[in-house]
């Protein structure tokens, strides 16, 4: 018997979730405290990617973003914690061995100097794309969140409702010199479709920057289900640098440059306090055997192990800048997608 249409599959090899290795079980949305039945996660060892055991319903997706404090609304859920002497030492030690660099406007300008039309898919409040404003340049955005779209429009972005998998028709008819998709692919039920959509929206010679949380990072692997980067049920897929590279290449992209960042912040007092709140909430709500809470000893050990680790293991974010390698052909039709 065939699997139901909505059965989750590995986004690379298409193995059904039921046949993959059980990974983590998250019984509640730690940001809202609401019980969820979608927090059972599995891992495809062959492709190095994680996913949910079942798809979210549209209503579950809507509810998961209905919260007062979320970064796309310009608000933080992290507690305000005054840094003590120990906190300052931890942050200083992390900073001294942090060579990560974010993809910023200057770097994108160098990679794509002639970009006149820029599209940010999943633009949120437009924080990133607005930094690319320049004379003669048009900024566009797509986002499903009406609150975020309102904020982005106030920053001069022409923004429409939609997602990476469901590009609005008026945007689908256009072509763009530069497309951004930062911390969006992990929210996609079908990341392969999202990447193929991007491929079809690029103008000749156009560039594409994609960034996701890095599940191969030592911080993520040390603190697992209490890690801020997990963010179930908003995150549906969980990538490593290896799986992101492979998925983008299979969608017809050629990787031009990669960036890694996200290290020092893990040792800040607010970040550590928040992840211990997550630990407590999971423990008190049937989380079973939860990863141990953050302590000074564990953090020092993590600091030492990650200090000279390779970038794919050291930083919590991986970003790839790419260009279209070839026309993507829709399976079974012989015509471009």
BELCOR-V743023 format. One line per field, one symbol per residue. ss: DSSP state (H for helix, E for strand, L for the rest). phi: phi as a letter, one per 20 degrees, with the letter a starting at -180 (. if undefined). psi: psi as a letter, one per 30 degrees, with the letter a starting at -180 (. if undefined). A space follows every 10 residues. Layout:
ss = ???
phi = ???
psi = ???
//
This chain:
ss = LLLLLLLLEL LLLLLEHHHL EEEEELLELL LLLLELLLLE EEEELLLLEE EELLLLLHHH HHHHLLLLLL HHHLLLLLLL LLLLHHHHHH HHHHHHLLLL LLLLHHHHHH HLLLLLEEEE ELLLLLHHHH LLLLLLLEEE EELLLHHHHH HHHHLLLEEE LLLLLLLLHH HHLLLEEEEE EELLHHHLLL HHHHHHHHHH HEEEEEEEEE EEELLLLHHH HHHHHHLLLL LLLLLLEEEL HHHHHHHHHH LLEEEEEEEE ELLHHHHLHH HHHHHHHHHH HHHHLLLLLL LLLLLHHHHH HHHHHHLLLL HHHHLLEEEE EEEELLLLEL LLLLLEL
phi = .ffggeffcg fddmfggfee fgcccdfcff ednffcddee dcceffdmbd bffbfffgff fgffdebfdb ffemcdeffe cffegfgffg ffffffdddf cefcffffff fcfefdcddd emflengfff fegbgndddc bcbeefffff ffffeneecc frcfecffgf efedccebcd bdlcgfeefc fffgfffggf effgmfdcdc cbfdfeffff ffdlfefgff lfefedccdd gfffgfffff enddfdbccc bobgffdfff ffffffffgf fffecmfmfe ggffcfffff ffgffegcff gfdedecccc ebcfeafedf gndmdgf
psi = klllegkklk fefgkkefgl kkdljjfljf fffkklgggj klkjeefhkl llflkkleee eeefgilejk ffggkkfkkj kkkaeeeeee eeeeefgjgl kljaeeeeee eifgkfjkkj khfbggeeef fgklkgkkkl lkkfjeeeee eeefggkjkl kalffikkef efflkkfkkk ikheeffkei feeeeeeeef fklkgllkkk klkjffkeee fefcffkffe hkgekfljll eeeeeeeeef gglkkelklk lieeffglee eeeeffeeee eeefhgfbjk kklkleeeee eeeeefegll effekfkkkk kllkelkkkk kffglk.
//
